[in-house]
């Protein structure tokens, strides 16, 4: 092992002792729950083991530098999981070479090894997972090379960020709408479950139903809902108008996410939020009371009306611990709590007892950290200050719900409630169902499946928590609220973020263009043909023609692909008269700006080089000029789209006679250039 590697490991161990005290750096399992910024995130441990195993450790001389690099550049729990998984795949590749256990040296790592690691990922994982993992691994390579453990490598991963090309067609957008937007039937079912007292739901279902009410009314992410403080709603009065404000911890805002933010609500959604929060507070009040006891007694898990030296029966211990019903002594013994025997007069068998001190020790070891949000390692939101705090057995229907251990509601609970939990099985299994081409069975049924609520097609309703955000945003857009206002209300970075959540129908897109043509706001070939036709056939022709409309990354395209292929093929800035641009769409504007900047840089580089590139330069300068023309487009009060290149011809026009070169002459010129 080189001196540079030893120095990196030393620094890594120092960082490890700071972030994960009382743990072993060389262990093959790290408990990382203390690194989480939210308790509702499920990542609690990572494994430095061979792929497919949780106990077969990676060789120390291989794993130690990676561990050190991760701790020196510690980012997040999720990022740490990606990095450890990448280490597994790298070792998987190395194992296929000559025995790496003794021969591997970090200084011998090559780009080929990294390519092999990426191939292993693609063989076992989806492209999106591979892309994220490689991105996380790039920083590890930087730390290793900076520390002189490996030589500097400029690795270009082959797996690019997956792009959904279907979002550029109306058919694709319809498909995305079905995937991301909940059906009307499912929204009605959610409302039915929340508002119908006749269903007689237990407290766990009522709590999760209140979560769906908050998701519907606010459009917040589920992690933002689950980390709400216990009293998040406030109101203010201005000019006689009452305004409501919901305090929450925003996600995906970088440094700003370390501070609480306010979501402003009108009276109607605020009334639903107030009602849901009141019910949640009532359901979770006992868990918060327990949280205060634990917070006031650090290092202990006090039991009500009991002292450390008291002895209780195993049956009483079974109830206190919330263990499953049945013979108490065997169940308590399985926990590892010492059991004492005490003779009883008149009985052959002794009485089985437990010391309260031993029970407290058992509980303390299993009690998770008493905070919900830990944004900066200092100003934590404690359990007693949080809305979604529950007893450990709260969702165990076969156990006593009361428990001296408490935790938070997490993402898995919401997922189980809305879509259930599934596992793979054999086709012959009596509960087998085919899902996405695989045979699976439901191990945790969703609330819809339990209540027999189904889609119009007859299939059980299934939803995801994020669909509520898509649903609310789409409804706001349909109501005519501008993207900028929605973006500010939802605390988004910019209005362009709204585009991924807007699921405008094919009918809406066609209506938008058709209205512009009929009103005369849109000019050009299509409009000319439309007005040249007789009134009894023009609408039928226009409907047929506009069925071909699709969406590009820069705007709408009205070219009729049924009659001819596109002469520009997503090169709209060549001057396509079929191209429509929405000046208010920040995403479209960003894409055009990116093309303009890239073209400008290419022209500057070409001007610095020698060579005959006049034709290429003419083309690039035209793209640059057209791009600037598009960016100068302004919003029209009468139309949402502009037609920047109205009346312009195709960029792919025939050569002029002066530019024509006979084939024989062109071949001779090519041979001369090749010889030279």
C-alpha positions as CSV (number, residue, x, y, z in Angstrom):
1,X,0.0,0.0,0.0
2,X,1.4,3.4,-1.0
3,X,2.0,6.3,1.3
4,X,-0.6,8.3,-0.5
5,X,-3.2,5.6,0.1
6,X,-2.3,5.4,3.8
7,X,-2.7,9.1,4.1
8,X,-6.1,9.1,2.4
9,X,-7.3,6.2,4.7
10,X,-6.1,8.2,7.8
11,X,-8.0,11.2,6.7
12,X,-11.1,9.1,5.9
13,X,-11.0,7.5,9.4
14,X,-10.8,10.9,11.0
15,X,-13.9,12.0,9.1
16,X,-15.6,8.7,9.9
17,X,-15.1,9.1,13.7
18,X,-16.7,12.6,13.4
19,X,-19.7,11.6,11.3
20,X,-20.3,8.0,12.5
21,X,-18.8,7.7,16.1
22,X,-18.8,4.4,17.9
23,X,-18.7,2.5,14.7
24,X,-15.9,0.5,13.0
25,X,-14.5,2.0,9.8
26,X,-13.4,-1.5,8.7
27,X,-16.8,-3.1,9.3
28,X,-18.6,-4.4,6.2
29,X,-21.9,-2.7,7.4
30,X,-22.3,1.0,8.3
31,X,-25.3,2.3,10.2
32,X,-25.9,5.6,8.5
33,X,-29.3,6.7,10.0
34,X,-27.5,9.5,11.9
35,X,-26.5,11.0,8.5
36,X,-30.1,11.3,7.3
37,X,-31.6,14.8,6.9
38,X,-35.1,13.2,7.2
39,X,-36.2,10.2,9.3
40,X,-38.8,9.4,6.7
41,X,-36.0,8.4,4.2
42,X,-35.5,4.6,4.4
43,X,-31.8,4.4,3.8
44,X,-30.3,3.3,7.2
45,X,-27.3,1.1,6.4
46,X,-24.9,0.4,3.6
47,X,-23.0,-2.8,2.9
48,X,-19.3,-3.0,1.8
49,X,-19.8,-6.5,0.5
50,X,-19.7,-8.4,-2.7
51,X,-22.7,-8.1,-5.0
52,X,-25.6,-10.2,-3.9
53,X,-24.3,-10.7,-0.3
54,X,-24.7,-8.9,3.0
55,X,-21.9,-10.6,4.9
56,X,-19.2,-11.5,2.3
57,X,-16.9,-8.5,2.8
58,X,-15.0,-6.7,0.0
59,X,-11.2,-7.1,0.4
60,X,-9.9,-4.5,2.9
61,X,-7.1,-3.2,0.5
62,X,-9.8,-2.6,-2.1
63,X,-12.6,-1.2,0.0
64,X,-10.6,1.0,2.5
65,X,-9.6,3.8,0.0
66,X,-13.2,3.9,-1.4
67,X,-14.6,4.3,2.2
68,X,-12.1,7.0,2.9
69,X,-12.9,8.9,-0.3
70,X,-16.6,8.7,0.6
71,X,-16.1,10.1,4.1
72,X,-13.6,12.8,3.0
73,X,-16.3,14.0,0.5
74,X,-19.4,13.0,2.4
75,X,-22.6,14.3,0.6
76,X,-25.9,12.5,1.4
77,X,-27.2,9.1,2.4
78,X,-28.5,8.4,-1.1
79,X,-25.2,9.4,-2.7
80,X,-23.3,7.1,-0.2
81,X,-25.6,4.2,-1.2
82,X,-24.8,4.8,-4.9
83,X,-21.1,4.8,-4.2
84,X,-21.1,1.6,-2.2
85,X,-23.1,-0.1,-5.0
86,X,-20.6,1.1,-7.6
87,X,-17.8,-0.4,-5.5
88,X,-19.6,-3.7,-5.6
89,X,-19.9,-3.6,-9.4
90,X,-16.2,-2.6,-9.8
91,X,-15.1,-5.6,-7.8
92,X,-17.6,-7.8,-9.8
93,X,-15.7,-6.7,-13.0
94,X,-12.3,-7.2,-11.4
95,X,-13.2,-10.7,-10.3
96,X,-13.6,-11.7,-13.9
97,X,-9.9,-10.8,-14.5
98,X,-7.0,-12.8,-13.1
99,X,-7.5,-13.4,-9.4
100,X,-7.7,-9.8,-8.1
101,X,-7.8,-10.6,-4.4
102,X,-4.0,-10.4,-4.0
103,X,-2.9,-8.8,-7.4
104,X,-5.1,-5.7,-7.4
105,X,-3.4,-2.4,-6.9
106,X,-5.2,0.9,-7.0
107,X,-2.4,2.6,-9.0
108,X,-3.1,0.0,-11.7
109,X,-6.7,1.0,-12.2
110,X,-7.5,1.8,-15.8
111,X,-10.3,3.4,-17.8
112,X,-11.0,-0.1,-19.1
113,X,-11.8,-1.3,-15.6
114,X,-14.2,1.6,-15.2
115,X,-15.8,0.7,-18.5
116,X,-16.1,-2.9,-17.3
117,X,-17.8,-1.6,-14.1
118,X,-20.3,0.3,-16.2
119,X,-21.0,-2.7,-18.3
120,X,-21.7,-4.8,-15.2
121,X,-24.2,-2.1,-14.0
122,X,-26.0,-2.1,-17.4
123,X,-26.2,-5.9,-17.3
124,X,-28.0,-5.8,-14.0
125,X,-29.6,-2.4,-13.6
126,X,-31.7,0.1,-15.6
127,X,-30.0,2.8,-17.5
128,X,-31.3,5.5,-15.2
129,X,-29.8,3.7,-12.1
130,X,-26.5,3.2,-14.0
131,X,-26.4,6.9,-14.9
132,X,-27.0,8.1,-11.3
133,X,-24.4,5.6,-9.9
134,X,-21.7,6.6,-12.4
135,X,-22.3,10.2,-11.7
136,X,-21.9,9.6,-8.0
137,X,-18.8,7.5,-8.6
138,X,-17.1,10.3,-10.6
139,X,-16.6,12.3,-7.5
140,X,-14.9,9.3,-5.8
141,X,-12.5,9.0,-8.7
142,X,-11.7,12.7,-8.3
143,X,-10.9,12.3,-4.6
144,X,-8.8,9.2,-5.3
145,X,-6.8,10.9,-8.0
146,X,-6.3,14.1,-6.0
147,X,-4.9,12.0,-3.2
148,X,-2.6,10.3,-5.7
149,X,-4.1,6.9,-5.0
150,X,-4.9,6.5,-8.7
151,X,-3.7,8.4,-11.8
152,X,-5.9,11.2,-13.1
153,X,-8.6,9.8,-15.5
154,X,-10.9,11.7,-17.8
155,X,-13.5,9.1,-18.0
156,X,-16.6,9.7,-20.2
157,X,-19.4,7.4,-19.2
158,X,-21.2,5.7,-22.0
159,X,-24.5,5.8,-20.2
160,X,-26.1,9.2,-20.8
161,X,-28.9,10.7,-18.9
162,X,-32.1,8.9,-20.0
163,X,-34.3,11.2,-22.1
164,X,-38.0,10.6,-22.7
165,X,-38.2,11.2,-26.5
166,X,-41.9,10.5,-26.4
167,X,-42.6,13.8,-24.6
168,X,-42.0,15.5,-27.9
169,X,-45.0,14.0,-29.5
170,X,-48.7,14.4,-28.7
171,X,-49.1,10.6,-28.5
172,X,-46.1,10.5,-26.1
173,X,-47.6,13.3,-24.0
174,X,-50.9,11.4,-23.9
175,X,-49.0,8.3,-22.6
176,X,-47.1,10.5,-20.0
177,X,-50.5,11.8,-18.9
178,X,-51.8,8.3,-18.2
179,X,-48.6,7.5,-16.3
180,X,-48.2,10.7,-14.2
181,X,-51.8,12.0,-13.9
182,X,-54.2,10.1,-11.6
183,X,-57.5,9.2,-13.1
184,X,-60.7,11.0,-12.2
185,X,-61.9,7.7,-10.6
186,X,-58.9,7.5,-8.3
187,X,-59.3,11.1,-7.1
188,X,-62.9,10.4,-6.4
189,X,-61.9,7.3,-4.5
190,X,-59.4,9.3,-2.4
191,X,-62.1,11.8,-1.6
192,X,-64.6,9.0,-0.8
193,X,-62.2,7.4,1.7
194,X,-61.3,10.6,3.4
195,X,-64.9,12.0,3.8
196,X,-67.0,8.9,4.3
197,X,-67.4,8.1,8.0
198,X,-69.4,5.0,7.2
199,X,-66.2,3.2,6.2
200,X,-65.2,2.9,9.8
201,X,-61.5,3.0,9.1
202,X,-59.0,2.3,11.9
203,X,-56.7,5.1,13.1
204,X,-53.8,4.0,10.8
205,X,-55.9,4.3,7.7
206,X,-57.4,7.5,8.9
207,X,-53.9,9.0,9.4
208,X,-52.8,8.0,5.9
209,X,-56.1,9.3,4.4
210,X,-55.3,12.7,6.0
211,X,-52.0,12.6,4.2
212,X,-53.8,12.3,0.9
213,X,-56.0,15.2,1.8
214,X,-52.9,17.3,2.5
215,X,-51.3,16.2,-0.8
216,X,-54.5,17.1,-2.7
217,X,-54.8,20.5,-1.1
218,X,-51.2,21.7,-1.2
219,X,-49.4,19.9,-4.0
220,X,-46.4,19.4,-1.8
221,X,-44.0,16.5,-2.1
222,X,-44.7,13.6,0.2
223,X,-41.4,14.2,2.1
224,X,-42.5,17.8,2.7
225,X,-45.8,16.6,4.1
226,X,-44.2,14.0,6.4
227,X,-41.8,16.5,7.9
228,X,-44.4,19.1,8.8
229,X,-44.1,20.7,12.3
230,X,-46.9,19.9,14.8
231,X,-48.6,23.3,14.3
232,X,-47.7,24.2,10.7
233,X,-50.7,26.4,9.8
234,X,-51.0,30.1,10.6
235,X,-53.0,33.0,9.3
236,X,-52.7,36.7,8.8
237,X,-55.1,39.5,7.9
238,X,-54.5,42.2,5.4
239,X,-57.0,44.7,4.3
240,X,-59.7,42.6,5.9
241,X,-58.7,39.5,3.9
242,X,-57.6,36.4,5.8
243,X,-54.6,34.5,4.4
244,X,-53.4,31.1,5.5
245,X,-49.7,30.0,5.5
246,X,-48.4,26.4,5.8
247,X,-44.9,26.1,7.2
248,X,-42.8,23.2,5.8
249,X,-39.3,22.0,4.9
250,X,-38.8,22.4,1.1
251,X,-37.0,19.7,-0.8
252,X,-34.8,20.1,-4.0
253,X,-33.8,23.7,-3.4
254,X,-30.1,23.2,-2.5
255,X,-28.9,25.4,0.4
256,X,-32.4,26.9,0.7
257,X,-33.8,23.5,1.7
258,X,-32.1,24.0,5.1
259,X,-34.6,26.7,6.0
260,X,-38.4,26.4,6.4
261,X,-40.6,28.0,3.9
262,X,-44.3,29.1,3.7
263,X,-46.9,27.9,1.3
264,X,-49.7,30.4,1.0
265,X,-53.3,29.0,0.8
266,X,-56.7,30.5,0.0
267,X,-59.6,29.8,2.2
268,X,-61.0,26.7,0.4
269,X,-57.8,24.5,0.5
270,X,-56.9,25.9,3.9
271,X,-60.1,24.6,5.4
272,X,-59.3,21.1,4.2
273,X,-55.7,21.4,5.5
274,X,-57.0,22.6,8.9
275,X,-59.5,19.7,9.2
276,X,-56.8,17.2,8.2
277,X,-54.2,18.6,10.6
278,X,-56.7,18.6,13.5
279,X,-57.4,14.9,13.0
280,X,-53.7,14.1,12.6
281,X,-52.8,15.9,15.8
282,X,-55.4,13.9,17.7
283,X,-54.3,10.5,16.3
284,X,-50.6,11.2,17.0
285,X,-50.9,13.0,20.3
286,X,-49.9,9.9,22.5
287,X,-46.8,9.4,20.4
288,X,-45.8,13.0,20.9
289,X,-46.3,12.7,24.7
290,X,-44.0,9.7,24.7
291,X,-41.5,11.7,22.6
292,X,-41.4,14.4,25.3
293,X,-40.6,11.7,27.9
294,X,-37.7,10.3,25.9
295,X,-36.4,13.8,25.0
296,X,-36.4,14.8,28.7
297,X,-34.5,11.6,29.7
298,X,-31.6,11.2,27.2
299,X,-30.0,7.8,27.3
300,X,-33.0,6.2,28.8
301,X,-36.4,4.8,27.8
302,X,-38.4,5.3,31.0
303,X,-41.5,3.1,31.5
304,X,-44.6,4.7,33.1
305,X,-44.9,4.1,36.9
306,X,-41.9,1.7,36.9
307,X,-38.4,2.2,38.4
308,X,-35.2,0.6,37.1
309,X,-35.0,-2.1,39.9
310,X,-38.6,-3.2,39.5
311,X,-39.4,-6.8,38.4
312,X,-42.3,-7.5,36.1
313,X,-43.6,-10.7,34.6
314,X,-42.9,-11.8,31.1
315,X,-46.5,-11.4,30.2
316,X,-46.4,-7.7,31.4
317,X,-43.1,-7.3,29.4
318,X,-44.8,-8.8,26.4
319,X,-47.5,-6.1,26.6
320,X,-45.0,-3.3,27.2
321,X,-42.9,-4.3,24.3
322,X,-45.8,-4.7,21.9
323,X,-44.8,-8.3,21.0
324,X,-47.2,-10.5,19.1
325,X,-49.7,-12.6,21.1
326,X,-49.0,-16.1,22.3
327,X,-46.8,-17.6,25.0
328,X,-45.0,-14.6,26.6
329,X,-41.8,-16.1,28.0
330,X,-40.5,-17.6,24.6
331,X,-41.3,-14.3,22.9
332,X,-39.6,-12.2,25.5
333,X,-36.6,-14.6,25.5
334,X,-36.2,-14.1,21.7
335,X,-35.6,-10.4,22.3
336,X,-32.4,-11.2,24.3
337,X,-33.7,-9.6,27.5
338,X,-32.5,-11.7,30.5
339,X,-35.3,-13.6,32.2
340,X,-35.1,-14.3,35.9
341,X,-36.8,-17.3,37.7
342,X,-38.5,-16.9,41.0
343,X,-40.1,-19.7,43.0
344,X,-43.8,-19.4,43.8
345,X,-45.3,-21.0,46.8
346,X,-47.8,-23.7,45.8
347,X,-46.6,-23.9,42.2
348,X,-44.2,-26.4,40.6
349,X,-43.0,-23.9,37.9
350,X,-41.2,-20.8,38.8
351,X,-42.4,-17.3,37.9
352,X,-40.6,-15.7,35.0
353,X,-39.6,-12.1,35.5
354,X,-37.7,-9.3,33.8
355,X,-35.8,-6.4,35.3
356,X,-37.1,-3.0,34.1
357,X,-33.5,-1.8,33.7
358,X,-32.9,-4.6,31.2
359,X,-36.1,-3.8,29.3
360,X,-35.1,-0.1,29.2
361,X,-31.7,-1.0,27.8
362,X,-33.4,-3.2,25.1
363,X,-35.7,-0.3,24.2
364,X,-33.0,2.3,24.1
365,X,-30.9,0.3,21.6
366,X,-33.9,0.1,19.3
367,X,-35.2,3.7,19.6
368,X,-34.2,5.7,16.5
369,X,-33.0,9.3,16.7
370,X,-35.6,11.6,18.2
371,X,-35.8,14.1,15.4
372,X,-37.7,14.4,12.1
373,X,-35.6,16.8,10.2
374,X,-31.9,17.5,10.6
375,X,-31.1,20.2,8.0
376,X,-27.7,21.4,9.3
377,X,-26.8,19.0,12.1
378,X,-27.8,21.6,14.7
379,X,-31.3,22.9,14.5
380,X,-33.2,19.6,14.5
381,X,-37.0,19.4,14.5
382,X,-37.6,17.0,17.4
383,X,-40.3,14.3,17.5
384,X,-42.3,16.3,20.0
385,X,-42.4,19.2,17.5
386,X,-43.4,17.1,14.5
387,X,-46.8,16.2,13.2
388,X,-46.3,12.7,11.9
389,X,-45.0,10.8,14.9
390,X,-46.4,7.3,15.7
391,X,-45.8,4.3,17.9
392,X,-43.6,1.6,16.5
393,X,-46.6,-0.9,16.2
394,X,-49.0,1.7,14.7
395,X,-49.2,-0.1,11.3
396,X,-49.0,-3.6,12.7
397,X,-52.6,-4.8,12.7
398,X,-51.9,-8.0,14.6
399,X,-50.1,-6.3,17.5
400,X,-51.0,-3.9,20.3
401,X,-50.7,-0.4,18.9
402,X,-49.3,1.0,22.1
403,X,-45.5,0.8,22.2
404,X,-42.8,2.6,24.2
405,X,-40.8,3.0,21.0
406,X,-41.8,5.8,18.5
407,X,-40.9,6.6,15.0
408,X,-42.2,8.7,12.0
409,X,-44.5,7.9,9.2
410,X,-42.3,7.2,6.1
411,X,-42.6,6.9,2.4
412,X,-43.1,3.2,2.5
413,X,-46.3,3.6,4.6
414,X,-47.7,6.0,2.0
415,X,-46.7,3.7,-0.9
416,X,-48.4,0.7,0.7
417,X,-51.5,2.7,1.3
418,X,-51.9,4.0,-2.3
419,X,-50.5,1.1,-4.4
420,X,-49.8,-1.8,-2.1
421,X,-46.7,-3.9,-1.9
422,X,-45.8,-6.7,-4.4
423,X,-43.3,-9.5,-4.6
424,X,-42.4,-11.9,-7.4
425,X,-43.8,-15.4,-7.3
426,X,-44.4,-18.5,-9.5
427,X,-47.1,-18.5,-12.1
428,X,-48.8,-21.4,-10.3
429,X,-49.2,-19.4,-7.0
430,X,-52.9,-19.0,-6.1
431,X,-52.5,-15.3,-5.7
432,X,-50.3,-14.7,-8.7
433,X,-51.1,-11.7,-11.0
434,X,-49.3,-10.5,-14.1
435,X,-47.8,-7.1,-13.7
436,X,-45.5,-5.5,-16.3
437,X,-44.8,-8.9,-17.8
438,X,-43.9,-10.6,-14.4
439,X,-45.9,-12.8,-12.1
440,X,-46.3,-11.2,-8.7
441,X,-48.5,-11.4,-5.7
442,X,-49.7,-8.7,-3.4
443,X,-48.2,-9.0,0.1
444,X,-49.6,-5.6,1.4
445,X,-52.9,-4.7,-0.3
446,X,-53.6,-1.0,-0.9
447,X,-56.6,0.8,0.7
448,X,-58.4,0.7,-2.7
449,X,-57.9,-3.1,-3.0
450,X,-59.1,-3.6,0.6
451,X,-62.2,-1.5,0.0
452,X,-62.9,-2.9,-3.5
453,X,-62.5,0.4,-5.3
454,X,-61.7,0.0,-9.0
455,X,-61.0,2.0,-12.1
456,X,-63.7,2.0,-14.9
457,X,-61.8,-0.8,-16.6
458,X,-62.4,-3.0,-13.5
459,X,-58.8,-3.1,-12.3
460,X,-58.0,-2.0,-8.7
461,X,-57.0,1.6,-8.3
462,X,-53.3,2.3,-7.7
463,X,-51.7,5.6,-7.2
464,X,-48.4,7.2,-6.3
465,X,-48.0,10.2,-3.9
466,X,-46.3,12.3,-6.6
467,X,-49.4,12.0,-8.9
468,X,-51.2,14.5,-6.6
469,X,-48.6,17.1,-7.4
470,X,-49.1,16.5,-11.2
471,X,-52.9,16.6,-10.7
472,X,-53.0,19.9,-8.8
473,X,-50.5,21.6,-11.2
474,X,-52.5,20.5,-14.3
475,X,-55.7,21.8,-12.7
476,X,-54.1,25.1,-11.9
477,X,-52.9,25.4,-15.5
478,X,-56.4,24.5,-16.8
479,X,-57.8,27.2,-14.6
480,X,-55.8,29.8,-16.6
481,X,-53.2,30.6,-13.9
482,X,-49.8,31.6,-15.5
483,X,-46.9,29.3,-15.0
484,X,-44.9,32.0,-13.3
485,X,-47.5,32.4,-10.5
486,X,-47.7,28.6,-10.0
487,X,-43.9,28.3,-9.9
488,X,-43.7,31.1,-7.2
489,X,-46.6,29.6,-5.2
490,X,-44.9,26.1,-5.2
491,X,-41.5,27.7,-4.5
492,X,-40.0,26.3,-7.7
493,X,-36.7,27.6,-9.0
494,X,-38.2,28.9,-12.2
495,X,-41.4,28.6,-14.3
496,X,-39.9,26.1,-16.7
497,X,-40.2,23.5,-14.0
498,X,-43.9,23.6,-14.4
499,X,-43.7,22.0,-17.9
500,X,-43.1,18.5,-16.6
501,X,-46.2,18.7,-14.5
502,X,-48.5,20.2,-17.2
503,X,-50.5,17.4,-18.9
504,X,-52.4,19.3,-21.6
505,X,-54.5,17.0,-23.7
506,X,-54.2,16.5,-27.5
507,X,-57.5,18.2,-27.8
508,X,-56.2,21.3,-25.9
509,X,-53.1,21.5,-28.1
510,X,-55.0,21.2,-31.3
511,X,-57.6,23.7,-30.2
512,X,-54.8,26.2,-29.4
513,X,-53.4,26.1,-32.9
514,X,-56.7,25.9,-34.6
515,X,-58.0,29.0,-32.8
516,X,-54.9,31.0,-33.8
517,X,-55.5,30.0,-37.5
518,X,-59.2,30.7,-37.5
519,X,-58.8,34.0,-35.8
520,X,-56.1,35.1,-38.3
521,X,-53.4,35.4,-35.7
522,X,-51.4,32.7,-37.4
523,X,-50.2,33.3,-40.9
524,X,-48.5,31.0,-43.4
525,X,-49.2,28.1,-45.8
526,X,-51.6,26.3,-43.6
527,X,-53.6,29.4,-42.9
528,X,-53.6,30.3,-46.6
529,X,-54.9,26.9,-47.6
530,X,-57.5,27.0,-44.8
531,X,-59.0,30.3,-46.0
532,X,-58.8,29.3,-49.7
533,X,-61.2,26.4,-49.0
534,X,-64.9,26.6,-48.9
535,X,-66.4,26.9,-45.5
536,X,-68.1,23.5,-45.6
537,X,-64.8,21.5,-45.9
538,X,-62.2,23.8,-44.3
539,X,-62.8,22.6,-40.7
540,X,-62.7,18.9,-41.7
541,X,-59.4,19.5,-43.6
542,X,-57.9,21.5,-40.7
543,X,-58.8,18.8,-38.1
544,X,-57.3,16.1,-40.3
545,X,-54.1,18.1,-40.9
546,X,-53.6,19.2,-37.2
547,X,-53.7,15.6,-36.1
548,X,-50.1,15.5,-37.1
549,X,-49.1,18.2,-34.8
550,X,-46.3,17.3,-32.4
551,X,-44.1,18.9,-29.8
552,X,-40.4,19.6,-30.1
553,X,-38.0,20.7,-27.4
554,X,-38.3,24.3,-28.7
555,X,-42.0,24.5,-29.4
556,X,-44.9,23.1,-31.6
557,X,-44.5,21.8,-35.1
558,X,-47.5,21.9,-37.5
559,X,-45.8,20.1,-40.4
560,X,-48.0,17.4,-42.0
561,X,-45.9,14.3,-41.7
562,X,-48.5,12.2,-43.4
563,X,-47.8,13.9,-46.7
564,X,-44.0,14.4,-46.5
565,X,-41.1,13.9,-44.1
566,X,-39.8,16.9,-42.2
567,X,-37.2,18.8,-44.2
568,X,-35.6,20.1,-41.1
569,X,-35.9,17.1,-38.7
570,X,-35.8,19.0,-35.4
571,X,-33.6,21.7,-36.9
572,X,-36.4,24.2,-36.4
573,X,-33.9,27.2,-36.3
574,X,-33.1,26.6,-39.9
575,X,-36.0,28.8,-40.6
576,X,-39.0,26.4,-40.6
577,X,-42.3,28.2,-41.3
578,X,-44.1,25.3,-39.5
579,X,-42.4,26.1,-36.2
580,X,-44.4,27.8,-33.4
581,X,-42.7,29.2,-30.3
582,X,-44.3,30.0,-26.9
583,X,-42.4,33.0,-25.4
584,X,-43.9,32.3,-22.0
585,X,-42.5,28.8,-21.8
586,X,-39.2,29.1,-20.0
587,X,-38.1,25.6,-20.9
588,X,-38.5,26.2,-24.6
589,X,-36.6,29.5,-24.2
590,X,-33.8,27.8,-22.2
591,X,-33.4,25.2,-25.0
592,X,-33.2,27.8,-27.7
593,X,-30.7,29.8,-25.6
594,X,-28.5,26.7,-25.2
595,X,-28.4,26.2,-29.0
596,X,-27.6,29.9,-29.6
597,X,-24.7,29.8,-27.1
598,X,-23.3,26.6,-28.5
599,X,-23.6,27.9,-32.1
600,X,-21.8,31.1,-31.1
601,X,-19.0,29.2,-29.5
602,X,-18.6,26.9,-32.5
603,X,-18.4,29.9,-34.9
604,X,-15.7,31.6,-32.7
605,X,-13.7,28.4,-32.7
606,X,-14.1,28.0,-36.5
607,X,-12.9,31.5,-37.1
608,X,-9.7,30.8,-35.2
609,X,-8.9,27.9,-37.5
610,X,-7.7,27.8,-41.1
611,X,-9.6,25.9,-43.8
612,X,-12.4,26.2,-46.3
613,X,-15.5,26.2,-44.1
614,X,-17.5,29.0,-45.8
615,X,-20.6,26.8,-46.4
616,X,-20.6,25.5,-42.8
617,X,-20.2,29.0,-41.5
618,X,-23.1,30.3,-43.5
619,X,-25.3,27.6,-42.1
620,X,-24.2,28.2,-38.5
621,X,-24.6,32.0,-38.8
622,X,-28.1,31.4,-40.1
623,X,-28.9,29.2,-37.1
624,X,-27.5,31.9,-34.8
625,X,-29.5,34.7,-36.4
626,X,-32.7,32.7,-36.4
627,X,-32.1,31.7,-32.7
628,X,-31.8,35.3,-31.7
629,X,-34.9,36.1,-33.7
630,X,-36.8,33.5,-31.7
631,X,-35.6,34.8,-28.4
632,X,-36.7,38.3,-29.4
633,X,-40.3,37.0,-29.7
634,X,-42.6,38.6,-27.3
635,X,-45.8,37.4,-25.7
636,X,-48.9,38.4,-27.5
637,X,-52.1,39.2,-25.6
638,X,-54.2,37.5,-28.3
639,X,-52.0,34.4,-28.9
640,X,-49.8,32.2,-26.7
641,X,-47.6,31.2,-29.7
642,X,-45.6,33.1,-32.3
643,X,-44.5,32.0,-35.8
644,X,-40.9,33.4,-36.0
645,X,-40.2,32.2,-39.6
646,X,-43.5,32.9,-41.2
647,X,-43.3,32.8,-45.0
648,X,-39.7,31.6,-45.1
649,X,-38.8,28.7,-47.4
650,X,-37.0,25.5,-46.7
651,X,-33.3,25.6,-45.7
652,X,-32.8,22.5,-47.9
653,X,-33.1,24.2,-51.3
654,X,-31.4,23.0,-54.5
655,X,-28.0,24.4,-55.4
656,X,-27.9,27.3,-57.7
657,X,-26.4,26.6,-61.2
658,X,-23.2,28.5,-60.3
659,X,-22.7,26.1,-57.3
660,X,-23.2,22.9,-59.3
661,X,-20.1,20.7,-59.8
662,X,-20.3,17.8,-62.3
663,X,-19.7,14.3,-60.8
664,X,-16.5,13.6,-62.8
665,X,-15.0,16.9,-61.8
666,X,-16.0,16.4,-58.1
667,X,-14.3,12.9,-58.1
668,X,-11.1,14.2,-59.6
669,X,-11.0,17.0,-57.0
670,X,-11.6,14.5,-54.2
671,X,-8.7,12.2,-55.5
672,X,-6.3,15.2,-55.6
673,X,-7.2,16.1,-52.0
674,X,-6.8,12.5,-50.9
675,X,-3.3,12.2,-52.5
676,X,-2.1,15.5,-51.0
